[in-house]
Amino acid sequence: MIAAAVKQNGGALEYASGALKKDMKVVITAVKHNGYALRYASEDLKNDKEVVVTAVKQNGHALQYASEELKNDKDVLIADMKINGHALRYASEELKNDKKVVIAAVKHNGDALECASEELKNDKDVLIAAVKINGHALRYASEELKKDKKVVIAAVKQNGHALQYKTSNRQPFTSTMARDMNWSLHLCSHILTPS
């Protein structure tokens, strides 16, 4: 009866017997419908790559219920990052400092930059990848990169409101930068006026 229930609602795995929580077919069915059902799987299946990847493809936040070993598995994390950049928060510190993993996350969700290591928040390539998806990701950048012309232009091109995160430096945001972005100086003059 529970096996049939998980076909309709993966969360029904919570009420399954220990034997069913160890049954790969039942658990895969549950996590296909509800990634969070991974929390009710047996410890062995929380450490099974196929089960975990199936769960995180349905809901990236399901990664939090995976075994520590799989939270540190680069392949699992990159598969998840391509679907849900938010899962970077559940990654190990080592993977939060892995440029390939972080770029995969921010290319899906620029705000994933918040969970990256401080070193990668200061990496221009990572930051540009993030702000091209979400200009507001500029808020998580290092102070140095918040002053970088190329980074600020990329962020503001994606979302004009990202300008609020720019750190002031001696050079004001200029009309030349605005032209580079194909913005109308007339419409943006109130934003671009140096303070």
TORPAMI-779579 format. One record per residue (C-alpha): residue number from 0; z, y, x; residue in three letters. Coordinates in nm, 2 decimals. Each point is the difference from the previous one (the first is absolute). Example, Ala and Ser with C-alpha at 12.3 -4.5 7.8 and 13.67 -1.06 7.14 Angstrom:
<num 0, pz 0.78, py -0.45, px 1.23, residuo ala>
<num 1, pz -0.07, py 0.34, px 0.14, residuo ser>
! end
This chain:
<num 0, pz 0.00, py 0.00, px 0.00, residuo met>
<num 1, pz 0.09, py 0.25, px 0.28, residuo ile>
<num 2, pz -0.32, py -0.10, px 0.19, residuo ala>
<num 3, pz -0.20, py 0.11, px -0.31, residuo ala>
<num 4, pz 0.21, py 0.32, px -0.03, residuo ala>
<num 5, pz -0.09, py 0.11, px 0.35, residuo val>
<num 6, pz -0.37, py -0.01, px -0.09, residuo lys>
<num 7, pz 0.07, py 0.27, px -0.25, residuo gln>
<num 8, pz 0.28, py 0.19, px 0.18, residuo asn>
<num 9, pz 0.06, py -0.06, px 0.37, residuo gly>
<num 10, pz 0.35, py 0.14, px -0.04, residuo gly>
<num 11, pz 0.10, py -0.32, px -0.19, residuo ala>
<num 12, pz 0.03, py -0.17, px 0.34, residuo leu>
<num 13, pz 0.35, py 0.15, px 0.00, residuo glu>
<num 14, pz 0.10, py -0.25, px -0.26, residuo tyr>
<num 15, pz -0.17, py -0.30, px 0.16, residuo ala>
<num 16, pz 0.19, py -0.29, px 0.15, residuo ser>
<num 17, pz 0.04, py -0.02, px 0.37, residuo gly>
<num 18, pz -0.27, py -0.27, px 0.01, residuo ala>
<num 19, pz -0.25, py 0.23, px -0.17, residuo leu>
<num 20, pz 0.09, py 0.29, px 0.24, residuo lys>
<num 21, pz -0.10, py -0.24, px 0.28, residuo lys>
<num 22, pz -0.32, py -0.10, px -0.17, residuo asp>
<num 23, pz -0.28, py 0.18, px 0.17, residuo met>
<num 24, pz -0.24, py -0.02, px -0.29, residuo lys>
<num 25, pz 0.25, py 0.15, px -0.24, residuo val>
<num 26, pz 0.11, py 0.27, px 0.24, residuo val>
<num 27, pz -0.36, py 0.10, px 0.08, residuo ile>
<num 28, pz -0.07, py 0.02, px -0.37, residuo thr>
<num 29, pz 0.30, py 0.22, px -0.05, residuo ala>
<num 30, pz -0.07, py 0.24, px 0.29, residuo val>
<num 31, pz -0.37, py 0.04, px -0.11, residuo lys>
<num 32, pz 0.13, py 0.15, px -0.32, residuo his>
<num 33, pz 0.30, py 0.18, px 0.14, residuo asn>
<num 34, pz 0.04, py 0.05, px 0.37, residuo gly>
<num 35, pz 0.37, py 0.07, px -0.05, residuo tyr>
<num 36, pz 0.05, py -0.36, px -0.11, residuo ala>
<num 37, pz 0.01, py -0.08, px 0.38, residuo leu>
<num 38, pz 0.36, py 0.10, px -0.01, residuo arg>
<num 39, pz 0.07, py -0.32, px -0.20, residuo tyr>
<num 40, pz -0.20, py -0.24, px 0.21, residuo ala>
<num 41, pz 0.18, py -0.24, px 0.24, residuo ser>
<num 42, pz 0.07, py 0.12, px 0.35, residuo glu>
<num 43, pz -0.27, py -0.24, px 0.13, residuo asp>
<num 44, pz -0.26, py 0.16, px -0.22, residuo leu>
<num 45, pz 0.11, py 0.35, px 0.09, residuo lys>
<num 46, pz -0.10, py -0.11, px 0.35, residuo asn>
<num 47, pz -0.34, py -0.14, px -0.11, residuo asp>
<num 48, pz -0.28, py 0.23, px 0.10, residuo lys>
<num 49, pz -0.23, py -0.09, px -0.30, residuo glu>
<num 50, pz 0.28, py 0.06, px -0.25, residuo val>
<num 51, pz 0.10, py 0.34, px 0.15, residuo val>
<num 52, pz -0.35, py 0.13, px 0.04, residuo val>
<num 53, pz -0.07, py -0.10, px -0.36, residuo thr>
<num 54, pz 0.31, py 0.19, px -0.11, residuo ala>
<num 55, pz -0.07, py 0.31, px 0.20, residuo val>
<num 56, pz -0.36, py 0.02, px -0.12, residuo lys>
<num 57, pz 0.14, py 0.02, px -0.35, residuo gln>
<num 58, pz 0.27, py 0.24, px 0.09, residuo asn>
<num 59, pz 0.05, py 0.14, px 0.35, residuo gly>
<num 60, pz 0.37, py 0.06, px -0.05, residuo his>
<num 61, pz 0.05, py -0.38, px -0.03, residuo ala>
<num 62, pz 0.00, py -0.01, px 0.38, residuo leu>
<num 63, pz 0.36, py 0.09, px -0.01, residuo gln>
<num 64, pz 0.08, py -0.35, px -0.13, residuo tyr>
<num 65, pz -0.20, py -0.18, px 0.27, residuo ala>
<num 66, pz 0.18, py -0.16, px 0.30, residuo ser>
<num 67, pz 0.07, py 0.21, px 0.30, residuo glu>
<num 68, pz -0.25, py -0.20, px 0.19, residuo glu>
<num 69, pz -0.28, py 0.10, px -0.24, residuo leu>
<num 70, pz 0.11, py 0.36, px -0.02, residuo lys>
<num 71, pz -0.07, py 0.00, px 0.37, residuo asn>
<num 72, pz -0.34, py -0.18, px -0.03, residuo asp>
<num 73, pz -0.27, py 0.25, px 0.08, residuo lys>
<num 74, pz -0.27, py -0.19, px -0.20, residuo asp>
<num 75, pz 0.22, py 0.00, px -0.32, residuo val>
<num 76, pz 0.08, py 0.37, px 0.04, residuo leu>
<num 77, pz -0.36, py 0.11, px 0.07, residuo ile>
<num 78, pz -0.12, py -0.20, px -0.30, residuo ala>
<num 79, pz 0.26, py 0.18, px -0.21, residuo asp>
<num 80, pz -0.07, py 0.34, px 0.15, residuo met>
<num 81, pz -0.36, py -0.02, px -0.11, residuo lys>
<num 82, pz 0.13, py -0.02, px -0.36, residuo ile>
<num 83, pz 0.33, py 0.18, px 0.01, residuo asn>
<num 84, pz 0.10, py 0.23, px 0.28, residuo gly>
<num 85, pz 0.35, py 0.04, px -0.14, residuo his>
<num 86, pz 0.10, py -0.34, px 0.14, residuo ala>
<num 87, pz 0.03, py 0.15, px 0.35, residuo leu>
<num 88, pz 0.35, py 0.08, px -0.10, residuo arg>
<num 89, pz 0.09, py -0.38, px 0.01, residuo tyr>
<num 90, pz -0.16, py -0.06, px 0.34, residuo ala>
<num 91, pz 0.19, py -0.05, px 0.32, residuo ser>
<num 92, pz 0.05, py 0.29, px 0.23, residuo glu>
<num 93, pz -0.24, py -0.16, px 0.24, residuo glu>
<num 94, pz -0.28, py 0.00, px -0.26, residuo leu>
<num 95, pz 0.09, py 0.35, px -0.11, residuo lys>
<num 96, pz -0.09, py 0.09, px 0.36, residuo asn>
<num 97, pz -0.33, py -0.20, px 0.00, residuo asp>
<num 98, pz -0.29, py 0.24, px -0.03, residuo lys>
<num 99, pz -0.24, py -0.25, px -0.17, residuo lys>
<num 100, pz 0.26, py -0.08, px -0.27, residuo val>
<num 101, pz 0.09, py 0.36, px -0.06, residuo val>
<num 102, pz -0.36, py 0.11, px -0.02, residuo ile>
<num 103, pz -0.07, py -0.28, px -0.25, residuo ala>
<num 104, pz 0.29, py 0.13, px -0.21, residuo ala>
<num 105, pz -0.09, py 0.37, px 0.01, residuo val>
<num 106, pz -0.36, py -0.07, px -0.08, residuo lys>
<num 107, pz 0.12, py -0.13, px -0.33, residuo his>
<num 108, pz 0.29, py 0.23, px -0.05, residuo asn>
<num 109, pz 0.04, py 0.31, px 0.21, residuo gly>
<num 110, pz 0.37, py 0.02, px -0.09, residuo asp>
<num 111, pz 0.06, py -0.32, px 0.19, residuo ala>
<num 112, pz 0.02, py 0.22, px 0.30, residuo leu>
<num 113, pz 0.36, py 0.07, px -0.10, residuo glu>
<num 114, pz 0.09, py -0.36, px 0.11, residuo cys>
<num 115, pz -0.19, py 0.01, px 0.33, residuo ala>
<num 116, pz 0.18, py 0.03, px 0.33, residuo ser>
<num 117, pz 0.07, py 0.34, px 0.14, residuo glu>
<num 118, pz -0.25, py -0.08, px 0.27, residuo glu>
<num 119, pz -0.28, py -0.06, px -0.25, residuo leu>
<num 120, pz 0.09, py 0.30, px -0.20, residuo lys>
<num 121, pz -0.10, py 0.18, px 0.32, residuo asn>
<num 122, pz -0.33, py -0.18, px 0.03, residuo asp>
<num 123, pz -0.29, py 0.22, px -0.09, residuo lys>
<num 124, pz -0.23, py -0.29, px -0.11, residuo asp>
<num 125, pz 0.27, py -0.15, px -0.23, residuo val>
<num 126, pz 0.08, py 0.34, px -0.15, residuo leu>
<num 127, pz -0.37, py 0.09, px -0.06, residuo ile>
<num 128, pz -0.05, py -0.34, px -0.17, residuo ala>
<num 129, pz 0.31, py 0.08, px -0.22, residuo ala>
<num 130, pz -0.09, py 0.36, px -0.10, residuo val>
<num 131, pz -0.36, py -0.09, px -0.08, residuo lys>
<num 132, pz 0.15, py -0.22, px -0.28, residuo ile>
<num 133, pz 0.28, py 0.22, px -0.09, residuo asn>
<num 134, pz 0.03, py 0.35, px 0.14, residuo gly>
<num 135, pz 0.37, py 0.01, px -0.09, residuo his>
<num 136, pz 0.06, py -0.26, px 0.27, residuo ala>
<num 137, pz 0.00, py 0.29, px 0.24, residuo leu>
<num 138, pz 0.36, py 0.05, px -0.09, residuo arg>
<num 139, pz 0.09, py -0.32, px 0.19, residuo tyr>
<num 140, pz -0.18, py 0.11, px 0.32, residuo ala>
<num 141, pz 0.17, py 0.10, px 0.32, residuo ser>
<num 142, pz 0.05, py 0.38, px 0.04, residuo glu>
<num 143, pz -0.26, py -0.01, px 0.27, residuo glu>
<num 144, pz -0.27, py -0.14, px -0.22, residuo leu>
<num 145, pz 0.09, py 0.23, px -0.29, residuo lys>
<num 146, pz -0.13, py 0.27, px 0.23, residuo lys>
<num 147, pz -0.32, py -0.18, px 0.09, residuo asp>
<num 148, pz -0.31, py 0.17, px -0.14, residuo lys>
<num 149, pz -0.20, py -0.31, px -0.05, residuo lys>
<num 150, pz 0.28, py -0.18, px -0.18, residuo val>
<num 151, pz 0.08, py 0.30, px -0.23, residuo val>
<num 152, pz -0.36, py 0.04, px -0.09, residuo ile>
<num 153, pz -0.03, py -0.37, px -0.09, residuo ala>
<num 154, pz 0.31, py 0.02, px -0.21, residuo ala>
<num 155, pz -0.10, py 0.32, px -0.18, residuo val>
<num 156, pz -0.35, py -0.13, px -0.07, residuo lys>
<num 157, pz 0.16, py -0.29, px -0.18, residuo gln>
<num 158, pz 0.25, py 0.21, px -0.18, residuo asn>
<num 159, pz 0.03, py 0.38, px 0.03, residuo gly>
<num 160, pz 0.38, py -0.02, px -0.07, residuo his>
<num 161, pz 0.05, py -0.18, px 0.33, residuo ala>
<num 162, pz -0.01, py 0.33, px 0.17, residuo leu>
<num 163, pz 0.37, py 0.04, px -0.10, residuo gln>
<num 164, pz 0.09, py -0.26, px 0.27, residuo tyr>
<num 165, pz -0.18, py 0.18, px 0.28, residuo lys>
<num 166, pz 0.24, py 0.11, px 0.27, residuo thr>
<num 167, pz -0.05, py 0.35, px 0.10, residuo ser>
<num 168, pz -0.12, py 0.06, px 0.35, residuo asn>
<num 169, pz -0.12, py 0.31, px 0.17, residuo arg>
<num 170, pz -0.35, py -0.03, px -0.14, residuo gln>
<num 171, pz -0.01, py 0.06, px -0.37, residuo pro>
<num 172, pz -0.22, py -0.22, px -0.22, residuo phe>
<num 173, pz -0.33, py 0.19, px 0.03, residuo thr>
<num 174, pz -0.30, py 0.07, px -0.20, residuo ser>
<num 175, pz -0.20, py -0.20, px 0.25, residuo thr>
<num 176, pz 0.21, py -0.30, px -0.09, residuo met>
<num 177, pz -0.06, py 0.07, px -0.37, residuo ala>
<num 178, pz -0.38, py 0.01, px 0.06, residuo arg>
<num 179, pz 0.02, py -0.33, px 0.19, residuo asp>
<num 180, pz 0.14, py -0.14, px -0.32, residuo met>
<num 181, pz -0.27, py 0.16, px -0.22, residuo asn>
<num 182, pz 0.27, py 0.18, px -0.19, residuo trp>
<num 183, pz -0.06, py 0.34, px -0.16, residuo ser>
<num 184, pz 0.19, py 0.26, px 0.18, residuo leu>
<num 185, pz 0.02, py 0.20, px -0.32, residuo his>
<num 186, pz 0.17, py -0.28, px -0.18, residuo leu>
<num 187, pz 0.23, py -0.09, px 0.28, residuo cys>
<num 188, pz 0.09, py 0.34, px 0.15, residuo ser>
<num 189, pz 0.35, py 0.00, px -0.15, residuo his>
<num 190, pz 0.07, py -0.34, px 0.16, residuo ile>
<num 191, pz -0.15, py 0.08, px 0.34, residuo leu>
<num 192, pz 0.17, py 0.34, px 0.06, residuo thr>
<num 193, pz 0.23, py -0.03, px 0.30, residuo pro>
<num 194, pz 0.36, py 0.06, px -0.08, residuo ser>
! end
